[in-house]
């Protein structure tokens, strides 16, 4: 009998209960829910995945280091992955602009930024002691929920760097690593930061006079925010790797990362794990891309990128970020005109009926409507005047019989006589019945025409 496969919902409570204990074990850097791999092949079965810096043979594991094959009936899997913060640090003496070192006139997402201050670092955090400068990515423009001030969103470890940060620390664009200088390229000052269970974030208040745009370089307008969806396609634009493509691999990742001297190891839980779409991008992110926002196919932000490995990238869920920093995304929306249309009065000129030769024709002349967008509803009136009904416009015989001929017509005691035209068509000269019908119709038509030409059709 086949075993029923477990779901994320079934595994999640167990994973959350035991992840702290697993993360406390030597070498463990992450705990996740993901597909189990056996002998290099996916099994199609979900498991509690434990990420370690280095896989070791069982003979080299100390007491309590081995991961059990099952936990509360749920299979486990151990994978090797070295997870690091994705800010870039360079010794002050080795500054060389990298990738996108552009100085942008308008501040927006996906561009280089970093603190003006340098930080003294010692081994093992760096190869050699000295002053280091940092660079990351300005992820997106946001607004303070209280003051509505424009702010730049990035990571804590990009804008703050370490425990020595302070409100008011100047930030520049591009970052100093990318040849930015202070105060010439300073665009704002550090206002708030959070390094919590779910968030590695910071916001920088933008100086008055600086131009901003609610967009991301190479991606376009930010359309809002959304929760990450498993296996959905995502993109990001970062200072180092530029525009890259990937898919959401997990929304249950908990990882422990070294934040350096003064902060040490820090664990972030329930994070988004993204794997690159290798058909379009060899990797999703690298050092210097920290602070980038990750967007879905609708340009809605799902996360704030903070770190990764050669295999995957990790991001804070965006709702945690916005709430803890008390900001909202700057969203660019398309303005739709909802002003009603008002039409000028449509005037229909009175119908003029004319008798031409022996046929009746009505000429209807209208004036087209001219519409303008204004602020009040339209009230359109159509004025018309009907063509009189000419009940006696024609004799019993159709007038569509031919044009009036050139012959003269005379009225005598014997009737109408002539050499051509209607007289001949109606009958032989001297036919009283025919002549009488013709003249009755003729005079009735003239009378109707006269009435139509009078004001009001009187």
C-alpha positions as MATLAB code, in Angstrom:
seq = 'XXXXXXXXXXXXXXXXXXXXXXXXXXXXXXXXXXXXXXXXXXXXXXXXXXXXXXXXXXXXXXXXXXXXXXXXXXXXXXXXXXXXXXXXXXXXXXXXXXXXXXXXXXXXXXXXXXXXXXXXXXXXXXXXXXXXXXXXXXXXXXXXXXXXXXXXXXXXXXXXXXXXXXXXXXXXXXXXXXXXXXXXXXXXXXXXXXXXXXXXXXXXXXXXXXXXXXXXXXXXXXXXXXXXXXXXXXXXXXXXXXXXXXXXXXXXXXXXXXXXXXXXXXXXXXXXXXXXXXXXXXXXXXXXXXXXXXXXXXXXXXXXXXXXXXXXXXXXXXXXXXXXXXXXXXXXXXXXXXXXXXXXXXXXXXXXXXXXXXXXXXXXXXXXXXXXXXXXXXXXXXXXXXXXXXXXXXXXXXXXXXXXXXXXXXXXXXXXXXXXXXXXXXXXXXXXXXXXXXXXXXXXXXXXXXXXXXXXXX';
ca = [
       0.000    0.000    0.000;
       1.453    3.380   -1.056;
       2.225    5.889    1.684;
       0.271    9.122    1.429;
       2.579   12.074    0.731;
       2.789   14.753    3.376;
       1.955   18.390    2.638;
       3.568   21.663    3.715;
       0.649   22.288    6.079;
       1.227   18.941    7.817;
       5.001   19.358    8.089;
       5.132   23.059    9.075;
       4.129   22.724   12.769;
       6.756   20.022   13.340;
       9.455   21.987   11.544;
       8.701   25.098   13.613;
       8.870   23.146   16.863;
      12.258   21.566   16.217;
      14.102   24.169   14.079;
      15.706   26.025   16.999;
      17.192   22.776   18.323;
      18.464   21.827   14.871;
      19.952   25.278   14.243;
      21.852   25.058   17.511;
      23.796   22.042   16.272;
      27.352   22.654   15.037;
      27.547   23.397   11.310;
      23.784   23.761   10.776;
      22.914   26.987    8.929;
      19.316   26.433    7.859;
      16.109   24.432    8.273;
      13.465   24.285    5.574;
      10.619   22.306    4.039;
      11.603   21.127    0.596;
      11.831   18.151   -1.711;
      13.990   15.286   -0.546;
      16.856   14.318   -2.840;
      18.245   10.781   -2.788;
      21.383    9.758   -4.692;
      21.253   13.078   -6.526;
      17.689   12.594   -7.759;
      14.506   14.355   -6.563;
      12.098   11.926   -4.917;
       8.899   13.981   -5.201;
       8.533   13.671   -1.416;
       8.576   16.651    0.983;
      10.977   16.531    3.898;
      12.462   18.654    6.664;
      15.660   19.837    4.991;
      18.659   20.707    7.131;
      21.351   22.884    5.510;
      24.907   22.483    6.768;
      28.086   24.343    5.869;
      29.896   21.094    5.202;
      28.567   17.552    4.994;
      30.692   15.108    6.941;
      30.866   11.316    7.114;
      29.058    9.880   10.125;
      32.398    8.788   11.549;
      33.468   12.445   11.843;
      30.328   13.649   13.564;
      30.403   14.364   17.266;
      27.750   13.457   19.794;
      24.427   15.097   18.955;
      25.561   16.338   15.521;
      23.935   13.666   13.376;
      20.523   14.508   11.905;
      17.976   11.694   12.423;
      16.458   10.124    9.302;
      12.971   10.969   10.538;
      11.504   13.478   12.983;
       8.032   12.686   14.293;
       7.430   10.490   11.268;
       8.576   13.118    8.775;
      11.609   12.277    6.616;
      14.682   14.523    6.753;
      17.297   15.489    4.204;
      20.717   17.061    4.747;
      22.117   19.423    2.109;
      25.355   21.358    1.958;
      24.944   25.108    1.511;
      27.057   28.074    2.621;
      24.725   31.021    3.184;
      26.171   34.538    3.369;
      24.978   38.124    3.472;
      24.977   39.639    0.006;
      26.406   43.049    0.728;
      29.845   43.717   -0.747;
      32.717   45.008    1.351;
      35.986   46.275   -0.015;
      39.104   47.491    1.746;
      39.282   51.249    1.485;
      42.631   50.980   -0.285;
      41.228   48.599   -2.908;
      38.188   50.564   -4.119;
      37.337   49.728   -7.722;
      33.907   50.531   -9.223;
      31.969   47.373  -10.018;
      29.036   46.541  -12.305;
      26.521   49.430  -12.229;
      28.383   52.427  -10.828;
      25.983   54.903  -12.430;
      25.111   58.118  -10.622;
      21.348   58.386  -11.174;
      19.651   61.778  -11.247;
      16.360   60.202  -10.156;
      16.455   57.803   -7.212;
      14.632   54.534   -7.772;
      14.973   50.811   -7.093;
      17.731   48.488   -8.274;
      20.693   50.881   -8.039;
      23.949   51.114   -6.050;
      23.968   52.699   -2.586;
      25.951   52.491    0.625;
      26.926   54.258    3.838;
      29.406   57.104    3.817;
      31.170   55.812    6.909;
      33.884   53.181    6.766;
      34.177   50.378    9.314;
      37.350   48.944   10.840;
      37.338   45.150   10.523;
      39.712   42.428   11.660;
      40.162   38.752   10.755;
      38.352   36.361   10.581;
      35.645   38.695    9.225;
      38.087   39.975    6.583;
      41.417   38.780    5.177;
      43.351   41.583    6.810;
      42.743   44.370    9.333;
      41.779   47.767    7.989;
      38.993   50.190    7.162;
      36.332   48.770    4.860;
      33.480   50.385    2.954;
      30.227   48.680    2.025;
      27.859   48.708   -0.909;
      24.479   47.198   -1.606;
      21.324   47.999   -3.507;
      18.598   50.567   -3.020;
      15.633   48.215   -3.321;
      12.674   50.552   -3.738;
      11.253   53.923   -2.798;
       8.860   53.810    0.171;
       6.911   56.370    2.209;
       6.827   56.851    5.960;
       3.375   55.893    7.254;
       3.414   58.735    9.769;
       5.051   61.638    7.921;
       4.578   60.502    4.286;
       8.249   61.379    3.706;
      10.012   59.661    0.792;
      12.489   56.992    1.896;
      14.868   54.479    0.352;
      14.470   50.823    1.376;
      17.477   48.543    1.783;
      18.963   46.046    4.279;
      20.131   46.654    7.813;
      23.530   45.242    6.946;
      23.816   47.576    3.926;
      22.936   50.905    5.582;
      23.896   50.126    9.198;
      26.679   47.567    8.614;
      27.283   46.725   12.265;
      26.345   47.611   15.838;
      28.077   50.987   15.517;
      25.319   52.549   13.391;
      23.340   55.623   14.407;
      20.307   57.521   13.199;
      21.522   60.208   10.844;
      24.325   58.180    9.220;
      24.750   59.609    5.711;
      24.143   57.393    2.662;
      25.359   57.958   -0.881;
      24.394   56.914   -4.397;
      26.337   55.276   -5.909;
      28.016   53.614   -2.941;
      31.612   54.495   -2.184;
      32.751   51.141   -3.568;
      31.309   52.326   -6.887;
      33.176   55.667   -6.761;
      30.463   57.562   -4.920;
      31.756   60.298   -2.624;
      30.459   62.088    0.419;
      29.049   64.664    0.764;
      28.852   65.191   -3.025;
      26.748   62.044   -3.636;
      24.902   61.942   -0.323;
      21.165   61.475   -0.920;
      19.775   60.900    2.574;
      20.259   59.835    6.173;
      19.546   56.602    8.031;
      16.250   56.859    9.915;
      15.151   53.400   11.124;
      16.456   49.853   10.985;
      15.363   46.370   12.025;
      17.286   43.144   12.572;
      14.648   40.796   13.927;
      13.278   37.288   13.624;
      11.899   38.060   10.163;
      13.541   41.246    8.918;
      16.953   42.596    7.929;
      15.895   46.063    6.815;
      16.535   49.796    6.982;
      15.050   53.007    5.587;
      16.851   56.198    4.617;
      15.012   59.530    4.557;
      15.684   61.207    1.217;
      16.915   64.779    1.196;
      14.557   67.536    0.075;
      15.061   68.403   -3.566;
      16.047   64.889   -4.623;
      13.869   63.410   -7.362;
      12.404   59.933   -6.840;
      10.429   57.475   -8.927;
       8.260   54.510   -7.889;
      10.064   52.102  -10.194;
      12.903   49.589  -10.398;
      15.706   49.845  -12.941;
      15.094   47.470  -15.908;
      11.859   46.217  -14.340;
       9.555   49.205  -14.367;
       6.828   50.577  -12.141;
       6.199   48.988   -8.747;
       2.563   47.832   -8.775;
       2.135   46.909   -5.104;
       2.981   43.977   -2.869;
       2.047   40.303   -2.712;
       2.762   37.155   -0.735;
       5.270   34.754   -2.253;
       3.742   31.784   -4.055;
       5.565   28.461   -4.322;
       7.075   27.767   -7.759;
       6.070   31.200   -9.089;
       8.387   33.153  -11.398;
      10.169   36.160   -9.873;
      12.755   38.810  -10.838;
      15.080   41.231   -9.169;
      17.447   43.997  -10.231;
      20.574   44.378   -8.130;
      23.688   46.497   -8.276;
      25.976   43.518   -8.968;
      24.205   40.894  -11.070;
      21.659   43.257  -12.626;
      18.353   41.841  -13.822;
      17.992   38.149  -12.963;
      15.207   35.592  -13.039;
      14.224   32.797  -10.680;
      11.383   30.940   -9.009;
      10.165   30.672   -5.426;
      11.491   27.396   -4.060;
      10.254   27.713   -0.462;
       8.438   30.035    1.936;
       9.508   28.123    5.060;
      13.271   28.688    5.171;
      14.927   29.586    8.466;
      18.607   30.485    8.214;
      21.425   31.492   10.541;
      23.962   33.981    9.135;
      27.091   35.553   10.568;
      26.600   39.336   10.802;
      30.162   39.927   11.879;
      31.894   41.345   14.913;
      29.482   42.997   17.331;
      26.408   41.214   15.997;
      27.502   37.604   15.525;
      25.175   34.900   14.215;
      21.578   35.887   13.630;
      18.635   33.662   12.663;
      15.860   34.759   10.304;
      12.749   32.565   10.161;
      10.026   31.866    7.602;
      12.043   33.364    4.792;
      11.606   33.080    1.020;
      14.058   30.805   -0.781;
      14.590   31.524   -4.492;
      16.432   29.388   -6.999;
      17.697   30.837  -10.295;
      15.923   30.169  -13.566;
      19.046   28.741  -15.170;
      17.597   29.176  -18.664;
      17.859   32.952  -18.122;
      20.213   33.529  -15.180;
      23.215   31.533  -13.990;
      22.637   32.866  -10.467;
      19.931   34.980   -8.879;
      22.143   37.193   -6.701;
      25.649   37.850   -5.415;
      27.547   40.186   -3.093;
      26.357   43.752   -3.627;
      22.777   42.728   -4.435;
      21.632   42.922   -0.799;
      18.752   45.338   -0.456;
      17.181   44.481   -3.819;
      13.457   43.838   -3.829;
      12.122   40.683   -5.466;
       9.013   41.084   -7.640;
       6.533   38.690   -9.196;
       5.317   38.658  -12.795;
       2.858   41.482  -12.019;
       5.646   43.754  -10.676;
       4.388   43.314   -7.124;
       7.100   43.140   -4.476;
       7.223   39.848   -2.563;
      10.486   40.174   -0.628;
      13.638   42.036    0.372;
      16.798   40.175   -0.649;
      19.458   39.835    2.078;
      21.679   36.820    1.403;
      22.262   33.584   -0.370;
      24.567   30.851   -1.549;
      25.765   29.531   -4.874;
      22.505   27.561   -5.092;
      19.848   29.935   -3.789;
      18.915   33.424   -2.613;
      16.971   34.374    0.529;
      14.554   37.249    1.056;
      12.428   38.660    3.890;
       8.671   38.494    3.189;
       7.798   42.068    2.268;
       4.837   42.445    4.655;
       7.120   41.833    7.655;
       9.535   44.449    6.294;
       6.946   47.164    5.730;
       5.265   46.646    9.092;
       8.456   46.580   11.163;
       9.864   49.663    9.439;
       6.464   51.427    9.436;
       6.525   52.293    5.741;
       4.518   51.631    2.572;
       5.765   50.928   -0.932;
       5.716   53.824   -3.341;
       3.404   52.499   -6.035;
       3.068   53.872   -9.539;
      -0.479   53.619  -10.842;
      -1.908   54.533  -14.229;
      -4.310   57.458  -13.948;
      -7.693   56.755  -15.492;
      -9.864   59.763  -16.431;
     -13.307   59.308  -14.907;
     -14.661   62.758  -15.826;
     -18.026   62.355  -17.552;
     -18.445   63.423  -21.152;
     -20.684   66.374  -21.877;
     -22.014   66.867  -25.362;
     -23.016   70.138  -26.894;
     -26.650   70.200  -27.870;
     -27.255   68.244  -31.039;
     -29.363   70.437  -33.289;
     -31.294   68.940  -36.143;
     -32.399   71.583  -38.573;
     -36.054   71.487  -39.592;
     -36.761   69.243  -42.510;
     -37.484   71.131  -45.721;
     -39.655   69.309  -48.173;
     -39.393   70.311  -51.761;
     -41.215   69.137  -54.841;
     -38.762   68.874  -57.677;
     -40.282   68.163  -61.028;
     -42.647   65.292  -60.336;
     -41.046   63.613  -57.267;
     -41.064   64.539  -53.609;
     -37.654   64.566  -51.797;
     -36.797   65.438  -48.183;
     -33.390   66.972  -47.440;
     -32.321   66.269  -43.819;
     -29.407   68.392  -42.591;
     -27.809   67.669  -39.228;
     -25.021   69.226  -37.162;
     -22.557   66.676  -35.693;
     -22.056   66.586  -31.885;
     -18.859   68.084  -30.519;
     -17.877   66.353  -27.249;
     -15.600   67.847  -24.630;
     -14.330   66.389  -21.332;
     -15.688   68.557  -18.540;
     -16.745   67.981  -14.974;
     -20.539   67.785  -15.183;
     -22.788   65.108  -16.669;
     -23.996   65.502  -20.218;
     -27.515   66.609  -21.005;
     -27.991   66.242  -24.743;
     -31.158   67.503  -26.446;
     -32.153   66.675  -29.976;
     -34.403   69.209  -31.697;
     -36.219   67.910  -34.725;
     -38.995   68.886  -37.083;
     -40.804   66.260  -39.043;
     -41.416   66.416  -42.738;
     -45.109   67.026  -43.456;
     -46.989   64.084  -44.734;
     -48.114   64.951  -48.252;
     -51.215   62.857  -48.544;
     -52.215   64.517  -51.789;
     -48.738   65.164  -53.161;
     -49.290   62.933  -56.166;
     -52.258   62.061  -58.351;
     -53.513   58.495  -58.364;
     -50.918   57.757  -60.997;
     -47.242   57.678  -59.797;
     -45.229   60.822  -60.352;
     -42.130   58.686  -60.884;
     -43.121   58.327  -64.477;
     -40.826   60.785  -66.166;
     -39.723   64.418  -66.251;
     -41.774   67.305  -67.408;
     -41.399   67.643  -71.121;
     -40.827   70.837  -73.084;
     -44.316   71.039  -74.528;
     -46.618   73.837  -73.221;
     -49.709   72.933  -71.232;
     -52.905   74.938  -71.613;
     -56.032   74.914  -69.519;
     -59.189   75.126  -71.681;
     -62.824   74.246  -71.356;
     -61.916   70.930  -72.909;
     -59.183   70.191  -70.404;
     -55.413   70.477  -70.512;
     -53.770   70.350  -73.928;
     -50.122   70.282  -74.935;
     -47.475   68.743  -77.061;
     -45.529   66.796  -74.467;
     -44.707   66.130  -70.837;
     -47.128   64.855  -68.264;
     -50.206   65.591  -70.361;
     -49.201   63.022  -72.922;
     -48.253   60.421  -70.305;
     -51.527   60.708  -68.414;
     -53.716   60.276  -71.424;
     -54.823   61.767  -74.644;
     -55.398   65.516  -74.845;
     -58.843   66.421  -73.749;
     -59.132   63.602  -71.138;
     -61.000   65.401  -68.373;
     -60.500   62.676  -65.739;
     -56.800   62.592  -66.229;
     -56.358   66.373  -66.306;
     -58.460   66.861  -63.205;
     -56.411   64.320  -61.191;
     -53.157   65.943  -62.236;
     -54.143   69.464  -61.222;
     -55.628   68.373  -57.905;
     -52.328   66.677  -56.988;
     -50.233   69.558  -58.285;
     -52.040   72.218  -56.249;
     -52.034   70.045  -53.098;
     -48.263   69.653  -53.339;
     -47.733   73.399  -53.742;
     -49.918   74.069  -50.733;
     -47.953   71.566  -48.604;
     -44.659   73.157  -49.660;
     -45.948   76.574  -48.716;
     -46.973   75.365  -45.256;
     -43.533   73.758  -44.695;
     -41.732   77.004  -45.461;
     -43.781   79.039  -42.977;
     -42.409   79.429  -39.382;
     -43.566   76.481  -37.268;
     -45.026   74.746  -40.300;
     -48.261   76.682  -39.919;
];
